[in-house]
Each structure stands twice: as structure tokens, then as C-alpha cells.
Amino acid sequence: ACATLSSAIGSVLVAPRTLQAIGKDGALPWGGISRWMAAGRGAVNEPRNTTLVTGALAVVVVLAGNVDLVARLISMFFMVTYGSLCAISFLEHFAARPGYRPSFKSRWYVSLIGAVICFLMMFQMDPVFALLAIAVLAALYGIMTRTGGDTRDDLAAMFEGVMTQVNRNFHLRLHRRDDRRSSDEWRPSIITVNERTFDVQAPLTLMRWMCHRQGFGTHLHYIQGVLEEASFRESEQVRARLVQLGRTQSSPVYMDTVVSPSMTSALAQSLQLPGISGLPNNTVLFEISTHDEADRIGRVVDNALFAASTRMTLLVLRHGDYYFGDRRSIHVWLTWNDATNANMMILLGYILVGHPDWQRSGIRVFVALPSGDVDARRTELESFMEAGRLPVSEKNIEYLPVDSQETFRKTIADRSRDADLTIVGFDLAGLRQRREDVFTNHPTLHDVLFVHAPDEVRID
């Protein structure tokens, strides 16, 4: 009797004041009811209105006439309250928010044990009531976070803090690896700096495809100028547009802005920074359009040669109005200059095929070599396929004897004029010598991805 009386008195004092505080915060979906419940009487603001509400609820429960039902109901909400407090204490420990300074500190494992035991006991007592109590708690919280006032979604902020801490620890562990550049496992970690983000879609779309499952992508929108208050405000506005664009496209690519006096200086800043995975970027993507003037293509050549000093894989996408067509066919062309490019080109093709947009596509590999080298190269590639080092079947490879540049250009024009994407390799010596001609070759092809790999990528 004493225990029941003390619990009753505690509930009579606490429950109305809790409901009054909810009304004062404007957390209820009806403004008039919130104001009525927030009203108090006298100098100490006695919660008379909410006392009437809680009293009415108590009378309704008592009139049910089932003490066991009342006991289960009351016990369940006490348990869900204690369990939630312990769970929040546990999560706040890992969120490590600098502004969270509780007057009472506990060990994280004590809070975790308390939360687990509370929720286990709930389901041991009554699984149906346990689910009902959790559903009511979630519904109340959802209403409170959506009804205006000063109420914030603190639970979401807390989970963001937990994810930030986990992400921080993973980044630090990756950063401390001594063999991060010598690892045989290659996955795309692509960075691009582009001033035409909102004008052309093909480069960002290609990054989204290549970073769908295995890779990481960083897209920086270039803003020319000196970093000052005005340019910083502009960059923040552009960044908001980028975030909205990424949300609309459900893009896995991280997008941000960079303010710099020139594209070369922007590249110099960006290529030295680690990727979002915590490891250095290993690939840089440039883009040109079939409608671009020679001056812009020349700047892309200069920037590609500049970026080559970092020994990253260089990708140059030449796109036009075709926009990858029906995404049914990818053609990979291997030549005598692709000793280090071959595996990378084939691997990029298979990464693209792994995206749902390319799920109905197929890859064809063409090996164009001088007549005297075809048999030797065929034997080498067949041994690689038998060992599983090349993820391509023999029926998808075609060997073509080509003895001159003119013959090669005519052959690739005949075979790949209808391909949705053609992957072609290039080397730095040829780029320095022929410059823009490297990327403007093969004008009859649709979208072309030019690839230069500084080192051969192992495919196991």
C-alpha cells in the first residue's frame, strides 16, 4: 500500500508538469491545445489544466477494472523510459559532442547493459505491450519533432554525431596505414575539378556510375577568384545547389566547391588532399565536349600533363549530344601503347557494367596490333584469362591486325561507330607530342573515355 501510494503521489506531481512542459514547447500538433496545456495558475504556475487531463486518463484506466492490465501498462512505459535514457546515454558517449556535459557521468558499458536489460524485460513481460509502448514512444517523438516551436530533432543529431565519430576513427586507421599506396587492391577513388557542373551532365553521371558500389568520388565545382568574403558566400550558395543536385540524383559522389585564381592552382590544391575514403585519390577525371573550342581542349591537355606528376590514373571523357545512348554496348580498344593501360581499361568497363543503368550492356574488347604481334599477344591474353586475371571471356575479344595509324583509325571508326561508350588508351609521350589531336581523334565515335594508367593494375 505504501509503495502504491508513493508511486501515485509521484505520478500525480510529475505527469501534469511533464505534459505542461510539452505544451509549453509547442510540441503538440494543435496550437490551441498546446497553449491551453501550457497555461498555469498562481505564482508557481501550477499545472491545473494538465492535472485535469492526467486525472481523466487515470480514471479511464481505473474504470477498466483490471489491475493486471494497469500493472502491465504502467510497468511497460516505465521500462521504455528507463531503457531510452540508458540508450541515449550510451549513444551520447560515442557521439562525443563537445556541448554535451551531463552532471552525472556513467560508463558507456553500464548504460548499454541497462538499455539491453530494460528492453529484454519488456518483451519478457509482454511482447504485445512492449511493441505498443515502443510504437507510442516513436509516434510521440515524431509528432514533437514535426510540430514547430523550438523542438529540434535531437535524436537525429545524436546519430549524426555517432556516425561522425565512427567515420573519424575509420579515417584515422586508414590514414595510419603504411602500405596504402602499395596495396595490390585497386578501387576507384576519383576526383574532378570542373567549372561546368550545372551545364554538362555527362562527367558527373560517369562518376556516379563508377562510384556506385566499389569506389569513391569527389566532385569540386571550380569558382575562379581569390578567397574572400564575397567569393566564400558564393561558394556556400553553389554548395547548397550541389547538395540538392546530389540528393535529387541519389548520387554517391561527394560534391563541394573550390575557390582559386586558376584551374591549375585549384588542381594543385585538390590533388594533394586525401579522398573522402581517408586514402589518397588515385584517379583524376577531366572532360571535354565535342562542341568545345581548341583553346579549352588545350587547357585540358595542360592540366592532364600537370596532374600526371601525381602518378594518378588520368581519365578524359569526350562527350557530346549522344549522352551514352541506350547504354547497351561498351567497346574497349587495346593497342601497342597500352601495356600498362589494358587492365585498367577492362576493369573500368566492368565497373560500369555493374551499375543498374548498364545492366543490359555488354563489353567487347578489340586488340589492334601489328600483324607480327597478334599471335604473341593472343597467347598472352589467353593465359591471363585462363588464370582468371582478366575478367573477360574469349568470345568477347577480337584480334585485329593493324599496321598503320590510318588503318587503326578506319578500323575503330567502322567497328565502334554505334557503341554507347568507347574506351581508348593514351600515353604521356603521345599526349605531349600530339596534344589536342589525342582527344579529337576518331570524330565519328559517340562518347569516348581516354585512359592513361601510370602502373599496371593487377586483376586477380
LOLO-891372 format. One line per field, with one value per residue (C-alpha): residue number from 1; x negated, y negated, z negated. Coordinates in Angstrom, 2 decimals, decimal comma. Layout:
REM residues N
n	[NUM/...]
u	[X/...]
v	[Y/...]
w	[Z/...]
END
This chain:
REM residues 460
n	[1/2/3/4/5/6/7/8/9/10/11/12/13/14/15/16/17/18/19/20/21/22/23/24/25/26/27/28/29/30/31/32/33/34/35/36/37/38/39/40/41/42/43/44/45/46/47/48/49/50/51/52/53/54/55/56/57/58/59/60/61/62/63/64/65/66/67/68/69/70/71/72/73/74/75/76/77/78/79/80/81/82/83/84/85/86/87/88/89/90/91/92/93/94/95/96/97/98/99/100/101/102/103/104/105/106/107/108/109/110/111/112/113/114/115/116/117/118/119/120/121/122/123/124/125/126/127/128/129/130/131/132/133/134/135/136/137/138/139/140/141/142/143/144/145/146/147/148/149/150/151/152/153/154/155/156/157/158/159/160/161/162/163/164/165/166/167/168/169/170/171/172/173/174/175/176/177/178/179/180/181/182/183/184/185/186/187/188/189/190/191/192/193/194/195/196/197/198/199/200/201/202/203/204/205/206/207/208/209/210/211/212/213/214/215/216/217/218/219/220/221/222/223/224/225/226/227/228/229/230/231/232/233/234/235/236/237/238/239/240/241/242/243/244/245/246/247/248/249/250/251/252/253/254/255/256/257/258/259/260/261/262/263/264/265/266/267/268/269/270/271/272/273/274/275/276/277/278/279/280/281/282/283/284/285/286/287/288/289/290/291/292/293/294/295/296/297/298/299/300/301/302/303/304/305/306/307/308/309/310/311/312/313/314/315/316/317/318/319/320/321/322/323/324/325/326/327/328/329/330/331/332/333/334/335/336/337/338/339/340/341/342/343/344/345/346/347/348/349/350/351/352/353/354/355/356/357/358/359/360/361/362/363/364/365/366/367/368/369/370/371/372/373/374/375/376/377/378/379/380/381/382/383/384/385/386/387/388/389/390/391/392/393/394/395/396/397/398/399/400/401/402/403/404/405/406/407/408/409/410/411/412/413/414/415/416/417/418/419/420/421/422/423/424/425/426/427/428/429/430/431/432/433/434/435/436/437/438/439/440/441/442/443/444/445/446/447/448/449/450/451/452/453/454/455/456/457/458/459/460]
u	[0,00/-2,82/-4,63/-1,44/-0,72/-4,23/-4,10/-0,70/-1,84/-4,96/-2,90/-0,35/-3,16/-5,28/-2,84/-0,94/-4,18/-5,64/-2,54/-2,64/-6,27/-5,31/-2,58/-4,95/-7,41/-4,63/-5,32/-1,69/-0,24/2,60/1,51/4,63/4,34/0,63/1,32/4,15/1,93/-0,98/1,19/0,62/2,21/0,72/-2,78/-4,30/-2,47/-0,53/0,47/4,19/5,26/2,85/3,75/7,32/6,14/3,94/6,66/9,18/6,76/6,18/9,91/10,42/7,70/9,04/12,56/11,21/11,30/8,33/5,41/3,16/3,81/2,94/-0,22/-1,42/-0,65/-2,37/-5,37/-5,87/-6,06/-8,39/-10,67/-10,67/-11,52/-14,43/-15,65/-15,53/-17,51/-20,19/-20,29/-20,63/-23,45/-25,22/-24,84/-25,91/-29,14/-30,05/-28,71/-31,26/-29,53/-31,65/-28,50/-27,12/-28,10/-25,86/-26,10/-26,03/-28,51/-28,34/-30,41/-29,24/-29,02/-26,79/-24,38/-24,45/-23,74/-20,90/-19,29/-19,58/-18,16/-15,23/-14,18/-14,66/-12,48/-9,79/-9,47/-9,69/-6,79/-4,51/-5,71/-2,47/-2,54/-6,28/-5,75/-2,82/-4,89/-7,74/-5,29/-3,68/-7,10/-8,14/-4,84/-5,13/-8,69/-7,74/-4,92/-7,17/-9,88/-7,43/-5,20/-7,31/-8,29/-11,82/-11,82/-14,71/-15,38/-17,99/-17,90/-18,95/-21,70/-22,90/-23,05/-24,91/-27,43/-27,83/-28,37/-30,85/-32,88/-32,83/-33,80/-36,57/-38,05/-37,96/-39,65/-42,41/-43,02/-43,22/-45,48/-47,95/-48,41/-51,99/-51,27/-48,26/-49,87/-51,47/-48,28/-47,50/-43,79/-42,66/-39,33/-38,39/-38,90/-38,15/-38,46/-37,41/-37,57/-35,06/-33,54/-30,65/-28,84/-25,40/-25,89/-27,02/-25,78/-27,96/-31,06/-29,10/-26,95/-30,06/-31,46/-28,17/-28,31/-31,93/-31,43/-28,16/-29,44/-33,20/-34,57/-34,64/-34,13/-34,87/-33,47/-34,71/-32,98/-35,64/-34,98/-37,58/-38,77/-40,51/-39,03/-37,40/-34,06/-32,15/-33,62/-33,09/-29,40/-29,14/-30,79/-28,31/-25,39/-26,83/-27,49/-23,82/-22,89/-25,35/-23,89/-20,41/-21,65/-23,22/-20,05/-17,93/-20,19/-20,76/-24,42/-27,20/-29,63/-30,78/-30,35/-31,86/-33,41/-36,93/-37,81/-41,14/-42,72/-43,18/-42,22/-45,85/-46,09/-42,74/-44,10/-47,31/-45,27/-42,78/-45,10/-47,14/-44,15/-43,05/-39,84/-36,68/-37,67/-40,67/-43,07/-44,66/-42,74/-44,14/-42,24/-41,52/-38,76/-38,72/-36,04/-35,75/-32,77/-32,61/-31,45/-34,47/-36,91/-40,55/-41,64/-39,66/-40,85/-44,40/-43,86/-42,60/-45,78/-47,93/-46,04/-46,23/-50,01/-50,20/-48,16/-50,34/-53,09/-50,99/-51,05/-47,30/-45,26/-44,12/-40,62/-39,44/-35,80/-34,86/-31,09/-28,55/-24,82/-24,57/-24,71/-25,76/-22,88/-20,93/-23,79/-23,92/-27,48/-30,98/-33,93/-37,48/-40,35/-43,81/-46,81/-50,60/-50,77/-48,54/-50,96/-50,01/-46,57/-44,99/-43,91/-42,69/-40,59/-38,94/-38,39/-36,69/-34,40/-33,31/-32,80/-30,41/-28,54/-27,93/-25,67/-21,91/-21,87/-24,24/-22,82/-21,73/-25,02/-27,91/-31,65/-33,65/-37,45/-39,34/-43,08/-44,61/-48,27/-50,79/-50,37/-53,52/-52,48/-48,91/-49,69/-52,03/-49,55/-46,72/-48,69/-49,46/-45,86/-44,54/-46,92/-45,69/-42,07/-42,77/-44,44/-41,46/-43,49/-41,29/-37,53/-36,54/-35,65/-37,45/-34,32/-34,23/-37,78/-38,59/-42,17/-42,74/-45,99/-46,69/-49,92/-49,42/-47,69/-45,38/-44,30/-43,67/-41,54/-39,48/-39,06/-37,89/-35,52/-33,96/-33,65/-32,65/-30,62/-27,45/-28,97/-27,45/-30,87/-34,30/-37,36/-40,69/-44,14/-46,79/-50,34/-52,02/-54,66/-51,97/-49,98/-52,99/-53,67/-50,18/-48,33/-44,72/-44,78/-44,86/-41,38/-39,87/-40,80/-38,02/-35,40/-32,77/-32,59/-29,99/-31,18/-34,82/-36,74/-40,50/-42,54/-46,16/-47,34/-50,84/-51,19/-49,63/-46,71/-46,62/-43,40/-43,24]
v	[0,00/-2,40/-1,64/-2,17/-5,44/-6,79/-5,90/-7,51/-10,72/-10,83/-10,36/-12,98/-15,50/-14,58/-13,69/-17,03/-19,03/-16,86/-17,39/-21,13/-21,28/-19,53/-22,10/-24,97/-23,72/-23,80/-20,15/-19,14/-19,37/-21,64/-25,11/-25,89/-22,72/-23,32/-26,81/-25,52/-22,82/-25,21/-27,57/-27,54/-29,05/-31,13/-32,34/-28,88/-28,18/-25,17/-22,90/-22,77/-22,11/-19,23/-17,83/-17,53/-15,74/-13,25/-12,72/-11,91/-9,45/-7,81/-7,47/-5,85/-3,29/-2,56/-2,08/0,72/2,71/4,91/4,35/6,72/4,70/1,47/3,02/4,22/0,88/-1,21/1,13/1,11/-2,68/-2,90/-0,31/-2,03/-5,32/-3,86/-1,91/-5,01/-7,04/-4,35/-4,06/-7,84/-7,89/-5,11/-6,90/-10,25/-8,63/-7,65/-10,85/-12,75/-16,09/-18,83/-20,61/-17,55/-17,99/-15,87/-16,49/-12,74/-10,66/-6,92/-4,32/-3,50/0,21/-0,41/-2,42/0,25/3,06/1,04/0,38/4,01/5,37/2,92/3,81/7,53/7,39/5,55/8,38/10,99/9,37/8,84/8,70/7,08/4,30/3,88/3,23/0,96/-1,11/-1,48/-2,48/-5,10/-6,46/-6,70/-8,35/-10,95/-11,75/-12,04/-14,45/-16,54/-16,94/-17,97/-20,48/-23,60/-25,55/-25,26/-21,45/-20,05/-16,54/-15,89/-12,14/-12,61/-14,99/-12,41/-9,65/-12,03/-12,53/-8,77/-8,33/-11,20/-9,56/-6,15/-7,78/-9,71/-6,54/-4,70/-7,64/-7,71/-3,98/-4,23/-7,26/-5,43/-2,57/-2,50/-0,41/-2,34/-3,16/0,24/2,22/4,60/3,99/1,15/-0,57/-3,88/-6,96/-9,67/-13,42/-16,01/-19,80/-21,29/-24,70/-23,39/-21,28/-22,70/-22,96/-19,43/-16,23/-13,54/-13,83/-13,73/-10,90/-8,88/-9,41/-8,32/-5,09/-4,33/-5,02/-3,14/-0,22/0,14/-3,39/-6,89/-10,12/-13,77/-16,45/-20,00/-22,87/-25,41/-29,10/-31,46/-34,18/-34,91/-33,53/-36,44/-37,17/-37,62/-34,56/-32,49/-33,43/-32,49/-29,14/-28,43/-29,16/-26,91/-24,19/-24,25/-23,72/-20,84/-19,16/-19,48/-18,09/-15,12/-14,49/-14,62/-12,16/-9,92/-10,35/-8,64/-11,36/-13,90/-17,41/-20,67/-23,89/-25,25/-28,92/-29,57/-32,08/-29,45/-25,90/-24,83/-26,20/-24,59/-21,26/-21,77/-22,26/-19,49/-16,71/-16,94/-16,35/-12,83/-11,40/-11,02/-7,40/-8,56/-7,29/-9,40/-9,81/-7,57/-8,85/-12,28/-12,90/-15,64/-16,32/-17,93/-18,37/-17,83/-21,46/-22,88/-25,27/-24,27/-26,61/-24,76/-21,38/-22,73/-23,73/-20,23/-18,81/-21,11/-20,17/-16,46/-16,69/-18,67/-16,05/-13,26/-14,32/-12,80/-9,40/-9,20/-7,43/-10,03/-9,86/-12,27/-11,97/-13,32/-13,68/-15,17/-15,13/-11,32/-11,07/-7,39/-6,33/-3,28/-2,13/1,25/1,53/0,71/1,16/1,37/0,87/2,17/1,21/1,49/-1,53/-0,03/2,18/0,50/-0,70/2,61/3,97/0,58/0,09/3,51/3,05/-0,32/1,26/3,96/1,43/-0,47/2,71/3,27/0,20/0,76/-1,74/0,56/3,91/4,85/3,88/5,98/5,42/6,14/5,95/5,25/5,90/3,91/4,83/5,07/8,28/9,86/9,27/10,56/14,24/13,46/11,09/13,58/16,26/13,83/12,70/16,26/17,26/14,31/15,34/18,95/17,75/15,51/12,29/10,79/10,70/11,20/14,27/15,26/14,86/11,13/10,47/9,81/9,59/7,22/6,89/3,17/1,91/-1,87/-4,70/-5,29/-1,66/-1,76/-4,91/-3,43/-0,15/-1,76/-4,01/-1,00/1,23/-1,27/-3,94/-2,68/-1,91/-3,79/-4,22/-3,58/-3,24/-4,13/-4,34/-7,02/-7,60/-10,76/-10,86/-10,88/-13,49/-15,83/-15,39/-15,44/-17,32/-18,11/-15,59/-12,75/-13,64/-14,86/-11,68/-9,36/-12,08/-9,58/-7,88/-8,86/-9,20/-8,26/-7,69/-8,13/-6,30/-6,53/-4,32/-5,06/-1,47/1,84/2,79/6,40/8,29/11,47]
w	[0,00/-0,89/2,35/4,33/2,52/3,08/6,77/7,10/5,43/7,60/10,75/9,67/9,23/12,26/15,02/15,21/15,18/17,95/20,08/19,30/20,49/23,73/24,32/23,47/26,12/28,70/29,45/29,94/33,47/32,34/31,29/29,25/27,19/26,63/25,29/23,06/21,60/21,10/19,02/15,26/12,17/9,38/8,66/9,04/12,31/11,03/13,97/13,25/16,86/17,38/13,94/15,15/18,30/16,45/13,84/16,56/18,14/14,76/14,13/17,55/16,83/13,32/14,66/16,80/13,57/14,41/12,05/14,02/17,19/15,40/13,92/17,32/18,92/16,26/16,00/19,76/20,01/17,03/18,65/22,04/20,31/18,37/21,40/23,60/21,07/20,89/24,71/25,09/22,52/24,46/27,81/26,38/25,19/28,76/30,30/28,18/28,66/27,05/25,84/24,04/20,37/18,09/14,37/13,77/15,77/16,27/18,06/21,57/20,86/17,80/19,97/22,69/20,22/18,70/22,09/23,20/19,93/19,96/23,49/22,89/19,78/21,71/24,20/21,45/19,60/22,60/26,23/27,48/24,89/25,49/29,19/28,39/25,91/28,41/31,16/28,89/27,94/31,60/32,56/29,79/30,76/34,43/33,57/31,32/33,98/36,69/34,96/34,97/31,90/30,62/30,68/32,70/33,95/31,28/31,85/35,48/34,37/31,87/34,50/36,81/34,01/33,62/37,37/37,37/34,62/36,34/39,63/37,86/36,36/39,69/41,43/38,83/39,16/42,94/42,71/40,47/42,89/44,17/47,28/48,58/51,96/52,44/51,94/54,80/54,38/56,63/56,37/57,98/55,82/58,36/58,11/60,65/60,67/63,08/63,63/65,78/63,20/63,93/67,69/68,64/67,04/68,60/66,32/63,07/64,41/65,30/61,79/60,29/62,30/61,44/57,72/57,42/55,33/55,22/55,43/54,02/55,92/55,16/57,45/56,85/58,59/59,56/58,86/60,27/57,93/54,66/51,45/49,67/48,08/51,35/53,06/49,91/49,81/53,48/52,80/50,00/52,30/55,01/52,46/51,43/55,08/55,32/52,25/53,71/57,03/55,29/53,31/56,47/58,30/55,25/56,08/54,08/55,17/52,58/54,03/52,85/54,17/54,51/54,99/56,70/59,11/61,85/62,71/62,36/58,83/57,98/59,21/57,25/54,07/54,71/55,88/52,70/50,43/49,42/50,77/48,74/48,01/45,97/48,65/51,38/54,62/57,35/60,39/61,81/64,36/67,00/69,56/72,97/75,24/78,98/79,14/77,26/78,84/79,33/76,50/73,89/75,11/74,92/71,28/70,52/72,09/69,94/66,80/67,60/68,04/64,81/62,93/64,34/61,92/59,11/60,86/60,78/63,42/65,95/67,43/70,13/71,13/74,55/74,63/76,98/77,61/77,61/73,78/73,70/75,93/74,75/72,50/74,22/75,53/74,27/76,62/75,25/77,70/76,78/78,88/78,80/76,46/73,76/71,82/68,52/69,63/70,67/67,30/66,14/69,29/68,99/65,25/65,76/68,33/65,91/63,11/65,38/66,31/62,59/62,43/62,90/65,78/67,71/66,57/70,09/71,69/72,93/73,27/76,36/76,38/79,59/79,70/82,56/83,12/85,93/87,88/86,46/82,83/82,92/82,22/79,31/77,73/78,23/76,37/73,52/73,11/73,27/70,47/68,41/69,00/68,04/64,82/64,10/64,28/67,00/66,28/69,91/71,93/75,10/77,22/76,38/77,62/81,25/82,56/85,46/87,44/87,87/89,45/89,53/87,72/90,67/90,70/86,96/87,20/90,00/88,12/84,89/86,83/88,57/85,52/82,80/84,56/82,83/79,41/76,49/74,87/76,33/74,05/75,63/74,04/74,43/73,23/71,98/74,71/77,38/75,44/75,25/78,94/80,47/77,69/78,69/81,54/79,00/77,74/81,01/82,89/84,01/84,60/85,77/82,38/79,80/76,17/75,64/72,39/72,80/70,15/69,00/66,13/64,75/63,47/64,38/62,16/61,04/61,63/59,54]
END
